[in-house]
Amino acid sequence: MRRRAKVLALAGIVLMAAFLAFMCTGAFAANPSTVTVSANLASVLQLSMSKATVDFGGVLQPGSTHTDTDIATVDSNKIWSLKVTKSSDLHDAVSGMSIPSANLTYGSTSANPNVLNLQASGTQFGASTNVCNTCGRGPAMAVTVTYSLTVPWNVEPGTYTATHTYTATQP
């Protein structure tokens, strides 16, 4: 009986080995082929401003200071910068007088960690001034620009205007 048990165990082992050998033969590749995957990505840079007019509200009194904000939102998949250029200092066409640039200043802030090199409050608008510089990639990156106007005593009453142009650029 022992011999019979040994023969049956040996037969079982041989059958199992044959079964495993048969199963493994299907795991080899007959014709390996390579595939190249390619994706051509476009450069994206979009800028939108929350409003087209900065309005300090009502009739302003000399010696008073007023603020208003505008929000620039940038979508970019490359490093970017935001600049603002001014057409002139605030100017009244009727009197010909201007409010000095030291009286109209701004500061820029952002809660987004990709928005870098912001400007402190009290920054004067120059011919071309960085609002933020070398900012990171991402969608809907908001930059709040807070305008501050101190109305001087030595200018005529009137409506003082200037045009500020915001431009987002990528290197």
Protein Blocks (a to p, Z undefined) as FASTA:
>chain_A
ZZmmmmmmmmmmmmmmmmmmmmmmmmpcfbdcddddddddddddddddfbfbdceeiadd
ehiacddddddddddfbdcddddddfbdcddfklopacdfklpccddddfbfkbghiace
hiacdfbdcfbghiaedehiacdddddddddfkbccdddddddddddddZZ
